[in-house]
């Protein structure tokens, strides 16, 4: 089981990149989440978390473990 720690939003523009969902108000900085799927694209990577079905987040906001 792969996990990811949410770092917060170092770059607000990265939230919009690739039509990702906004993690503000959903995710807690420093908290570990279970990665359900990772989708790699040519210019960005999306992370899907088990705790938030149907939501996709930009990988730049996470440290993968």
Residue pairs with C-beta under 8 A, 6 or more apart in sequence:
1 34
1 35
2 34
2 35
2 38
2 64
2 65
3 32
3 33
3 34
3 35
3 64
3 65
4 32
4 33
4 35
4 47
4 49
4 62
4 63
4 64
4 65
5 30
5 31
5 32
5 33
5 62
5 63
5 65
6 23
6 27
6 28
6 29
6 30
6 31
6 33
6 61
6 62
7 29
7 61
7 62
7 63
8 29
8 61
9 15
9 23
9 24
9 61
10 60
10 61
11 60
14 58
14 60
14 61
15 22
15 23
15 24
15 58
15 61
17 43
17 44
17 58
18 41
18 43
18 44
18 46
18 58
19 56
20 44
20 46
20 56
20 57
20 58
21 52
21 55
21 56
21 57
23 57
23 61
26 52
26 55
27 33
27 52
27 57
27 61
32 65
33 49
33 50
33 51
33 52
33 62
34 49
34 50
34 51
35 47
35 48
35 49
35 50
35 64
36 48
36 49
36 50
36 53
37 47
37 48
38 45
38 46
38 47
38 48
38 59
39 45
39 46
39 47
39 48
39 56
44 58
44 59
44 60
45 58
45 59
46 56
46 57
46 58
46 59
47 56
47 57
47 58
47 59
47 62
47 64
48 55
48 56
48 57
49 55
49 57
